[in-house]
Amino acid sequence: MKVLILLGLVFLPMLAHGKVYKRCELARVLKQNGMDGYRGNSVDNWVCLAKWESDFDTEATNYNPGDQSTNYGIFQINSHYWCNDGKTPDAKNVCGISCRDLLTDNITQAVNCAKRVVHDPSGILAWKAWRNHCQGRDVSSYIQDCRL
């Protein structure tokens, strides 16, 4: 019995690991989660955003020394405004989630929080990578051959 418990402690953390999505796999998951056309943003825009924010990696994190916040997950959602990481000063946690929830292979929480982000006046413009790499460009190649 002790061996089983010990094995469970060793392998349990492995169940919560994130993943790096393939382009079309992510497009399908985003479409299934209602992101195609959400607040006027087609799924190819969301895939472009995820490519440039995290390279499709749900475990991506990036620290921002200026405000001591961190960006988390596939959409690089910021801890100053949207999630709680327990270390960002004056965090708002508008999405009402732990930032850890944005680092798993199940991107449901990330999608729900991204939907909340685009409800703000800046919409998808809140993401600098989207402005720099996707805005005003033909992003159809991000879902080309995905059979959505």
Disulfide bonds with the S-S distance in Angstrom:
Cys24-Cys146 2.07
Cys48-Cys134 1.93
Cys83-Cys99 2.03
Cys95-Cys113 2.05
